[in-house]
Amino acid sequence: MHETDNTNYMLTFARKWRHWGGGSGEDILVEFGLSQREYFRKLLLLLDQRIGAAADLPLPIRQQLTHICHSRLRDRRTHRTAPSRYRPVGLD
């Protein structure tokens, strides 16, 4: 997969799973071959630097995704590869 395609797919995945805290560690591993920690670090970088499709995200969605990244990076469960259960957040 081309870098831009992968970037856009990461954002598509993040938007799809944002109401449930960003997707399970298992889904992230299967989709991207990354640990949760690696995925959320990369996603946060895309959002902060507005790389690729992140440049066109509406501010409320970008803020919501940024909040999820920070929450998941602080969460000790993010260091595991097993799926985690998260409750829905900010349904808009």
Backbone bond lengths (Angstrom), bond angles and torsions (degrees), N, CA, C in turn:
res aa  C-N    CA-C-N  psi(-1)  N-CA   C-N-CA  omega(-1)  CA-C   N-CA-C  phi
1 M - - - 1.439 - - 1.529 108.70 -
2 H 1.314 116.75 135.68 1.460 123.03 178.66 1.529 109.73 -67.24
3 E 1.335 116.86 149.52 1.476 122.39 -176.88 1.526 112.24 -54.10
4 T 1.344 117.91 -45.54 1.463 121.18 -179.90 1.516 110.73 -64.59
5 D 1.340 116.83 -40.89 1.460 120.49 177.79 1.523 110.33 -61.84
6 N 1.328 116.79 -43.09 1.459 121.07 179.89 1.530 110.82 -64.90
7 T 1.327 116.76 -40.61 1.464 121.46 177.33 1.520 110.32 -60.70
8 N 1.318 116.31 -48.63 1.458 120.56 -179.84 1.524 111.10 -64.81
9 Y 1.335 117.41 -37.18 1.457 120.47 178.73 1.529 110.84 -67.12
10 M 1.332 117.28 -38.35 1.468 120.30 176.58 1.531 110.19 -59.78
11 L 1.316 116.86 -42.36 1.462 120.70 179.69 1.524 111.51 -69.62
12 T 1.324 117.02 -38.27 1.463 120.49 176.53 1.520 110.28 -62.19
13 F 1.324 116.69 -45.78 1.462 122.51 178.00 1.530 109.96 -60.55
14 A 1.328 116.78 -45.61 1.468 121.46 -178.97 1.523 111.33 -62.19
15 R 1.322 116.89 -42.73 1.472 120.29 178.98 1.520 110.48 -65.74
16 K 1.313 116.12 -41.29 1.469 120.48 -179.35 1.526 111.21 -61.14
17 W 1.330 116.93 -41.69 1.463 122.04 -173.54 1.524 114.04 -98.14
18 R 1.334 118.61 5.79 1.464 120.20 -174.12 1.525 113.58 -63.91
19 H 1.319 118.31 -30.37 1.462 121.07 -179.66 1.525 112.15 -72.16
20 W 1.310 116.77 -14.12 1.471 122.11 -178.70 1.526 111.34 -117.06
21 G 1.298 117.57 23.70 1.457 121.74 174.57 1.511 115.32 82.73
22 G 1.327 118.64 11.67 1.456 120.29 171.93 1.511 117.37 106.83
23 G 1.313 119.16 4.23 1.470 120.60 179.49 1.515 111.85 92.82
24 S 1.313 115.01 157.63 1.468 120.09 -178.76 1.526 110.81 -79.94
25 G 1.305 114.89 157.98 1.459 120.31 176.15 1.515 111.81 -59.78
26 E 1.326 115.77 -35.43 1.465 120.54 179.41 1.528 110.63 -65.61
27 D 1.338 116.86 -45.31 1.467 120.20 178.69 1.526 111.30 -63.11
28 I 1.318 116.49 -41.00 1.468 121.04 179.30 1.525 110.26 -62.97
29 L 1.317 116.49 -43.51 1.462 120.77 179.45 1.527 110.96 -63.11
30 V 1.331 116.88 -44.45 1.470 121.07 -179.15 1.528 111.00 -66.56
31 E 1.322 117.27 -44.91 1.469 121.40 -175.57 1.524 113.91 -72.95
32 F 1.344 117.01 -37.47 1.462 120.11 -170.97 1.519 114.68 -121.92
33 G 1.326 117.31 -10.48 1.462 120.21 -177.20 1.519 112.26 67.69
34 L 1.329 115.98 26.66 1.462 122.25 -177.91 1.520 110.22 -121.69
35 S 1.326 115.39 151.57 1.461 118.95 170.13 1.530 107.38 -70.27
36 Q 1.320 115.76 163.62 1.463 119.37 177.02 1.524 110.61 -56.70
37 R 1.313 116.14 -44.07 1.469 121.10 -177.65 1.533 110.86 -60.63
38 E 1.334 116.84 -45.88 1.472 120.54 179.04 1.526 110.58 -62.83
39 Y 1.334 116.25 -44.46 1.459 121.16 -178.66 1.528 111.03 -60.13
40 F 1.343 116.98 -49.67 1.462 119.50 -176.74 1.524 112.34 -70.21
41 R 1.313 118.09 -29.57 1.474 120.44 173.52 1.526 110.11 -65.87
42 K 1.339 116.54 -45.84 1.472 120.12 179.71 1.521 110.84 -64.89
43 L 1.336 116.18 -43.40 1.459 120.03 179.69 1.525 110.53 -61.84
44 L 1.308 117.47 -43.16 1.463 121.30 178.78 1.531 111.03 -61.54
45 L 1.318 117.16 -40.25 1.463 121.27 176.88 1.532 110.55 -62.01
46 L 1.337 116.95 -44.35 1.469 120.87 178.29 1.520 110.64 -59.74
47 L 1.327 115.98 -44.28 1.461 120.70 -178.53 1.524 111.51 -67.90
48 D 1.317 117.16 -45.13 1.468 121.31 -178.59 1.522 112.15 -64.03
49 Q 1.322 116.29 -40.25 1.464 120.27 -177.48 1.528 112.54 -93.81
50 R 1.322 115.72 -1.23 1.478 122.28 -179.96 1.517 111.29 51.92
51 I 1.323 113.77 51.48 1.463 121.61 -178.87 1.522 109.53 -83.94
52 G 1.339 116.17 138.54 1.458 121.31 176.73 1.517 111.73 59.51
53 A 1.334 115.51 -134.59 1.459 121.71 -177.49 1.525 112.50 -64.57
54 A 1.331 118.33 -16.86 1.470 121.12 178.77 1.525 111.18 -62.43
55 A 1.330 116.80 -25.48 1.464 120.85 179.65 1.523 111.28 -65.64
56 D 1.329 117.09 -26.68 1.462 121.66 -176.31 1.525 113.91 -99.21
57 L 1.328 117.32 0.55 1.464 119.69 -179.09 1.524 110.72 -68.14
58 P 1.331 116.79 137.19 1.464 118.68 172.69 1.536 109.56 -61.02
59 L 1.321 116.36 145.08 1.458 121.48 -176.55 1.534 113.17 -53.21
60 P 1.344 120.16 -45.07 1.472 118.63 -179.33 1.536 113.17 -60.86
61 I 1.313 117.33 -36.33 1.471 120.27 179.08 1.519 109.95 -72.19
62 R 1.326 117.29 -42.46 1.464 120.28 177.50 1.531 110.59 -60.42
63 Q 1.334 116.81 -41.30 1.463 120.73 178.01 1.526 111.17 -65.10
64 Q 1.321 116.87 -41.93 1.463 120.62 179.08 1.524 110.69 -62.92
65 L 1.322 117.48 -45.27 1.462 121.07 179.57 1.530 111.25 -65.41
66 T 1.322 116.79 -38.37 1.464 120.63 177.49 1.526 110.35 -62.95
67 H 1.325 116.25 -42.71 1.470 120.98 177.71 1.530 110.65 -61.08
68 I 1.319 117.17 -43.66 1.469 121.19 178.70 1.527 110.08 -61.49
69 C 1.326 116.96 -44.95 1.473 120.39 178.90 1.522 110.84 -57.53
70 H 1.320 116.49 -49.46 1.467 119.98 -179.44 1.526 110.94 -61.66
71 S 1.327 116.51 -42.39 1.470 120.21 179.72 1.516 111.60 -62.98
72 R 1.322 116.26 -45.25 1.463 119.97 -177.99 1.522 111.58 -70.21
73 L 1.320 117.98 -32.88 1.462 120.45 177.56 1.531 111.64 -71.26
74 R 1.327 117.65 -27.97 1.466 121.52 175.96 1.527 112.02 -79.97
75 D 1.325 116.91 -26.25 1.466 122.93 -174.94 1.522 110.45 -70.73
76 R 1.302 117.48 125.05 1.467 121.08 179.77 1.520 112.12 -61.65
77 R 1.331 117.04 -28.00 1.467 119.62 -179.92 1.524 111.65 -66.98
78 T 1.327 117.60 -19.87 1.462 121.93 180.00 1.524 111.38 -64.92
79 H 1.303 116.97 -18.59 1.465 120.60 179.63 1.523 112.02 -80.30
80 R 1.337 117.00 -7.81 1.463 120.66 178.45 1.522 109.32 -96.78
81 T 1.320 116.42 161.50 1.462 119.76 175.58 1.518 111.12 -100.15
82 A 1.325 117.70 -9.49 1.461 120.91 178.80 1.524 109.18 -70.61
83 P 1.342 117.52 151.29 1.457 120.22 -179.89 1.527 111.26 -63.15
84 S 1.310 115.68 143.96 1.457 121.69 176.56 1.514 108.50 -114.95
85 R 1.286 115.97 153.97 1.464 120.94 178.60 1.520 108.42 -103.65
86 Y 1.324 115.91 122.64 1.452 121.26 178.08 1.511 108.18 -124.48
87 R 1.318 115.45 146.03 1.452 119.53 179.90 1.528 109.13 -87.44
88 P 1.340 117.62 156.44 1.462 120.71 179.81 1.526 111.40 -59.85
89 V 1.327 115.76 146.46 1.463 121.55 176.99 1.514 109.37 -131.50
90 G 1.307 116.63 143.73 1.460 123.61 170.49 1.511 116.50 46.19
91 L 1.322 118.35 55.02 1.464 119.76 177.48 1.517 108.80 -67.27
92 D 1.344 115.66 113.57 1.467 118.73 178.69 1.485 110.90 -130.06
